[in-house]
């Protein structure tokens, strides 16, 4: 049996992130600073997936995902369109490139 693992660009260059496989997904992002999960995703079938953020990314008290520069890049309701499936932690590693922002009203 041959198992092929693909890194996820610069994030896959070190540590456990090298053990992930980039894939397309369609799921709604959920962000809640007060929830122990902080960030997770739910697909159309209602299946919940754990979400990991790269080093330096975080969640603010007003429930935004921020990048390493502190710039808000996502919030609940945005769509995750891809990510790196972390086989060791059973989670989806995402960056700003994996998120499609919902239009603001």
Phi, psi and omega in degrees: 000131180252123178252121181255125177245138179240137175287170183245060180067212184299333179290334182273008187279343184214157173061206184295339182296342177289346181261049179225158182237121181290135180210158176276141177217165169223109182207151176276135178277139176236130181231126179210104182304329183272357180261137181301336178285332181061305181223130176207174181226151177228129179271180184298334179277359179086008180280128182266138179236134174292144180239134174251148176246148179295162175307136179094335176282160179197186179237132181271169178294338177263023170063046171246146169275132180240150178276185183297339177270000180083011180275129178295125182242349181195162175208173179305140179096342174292161184255132172269125183250349178196175178174179181251111182288110180279107185290332181282322183257003180049055182214165178253117178274122182235155172233181179303326181296340182268001187244137172247117183289141175284147179298137176275145182265000000 
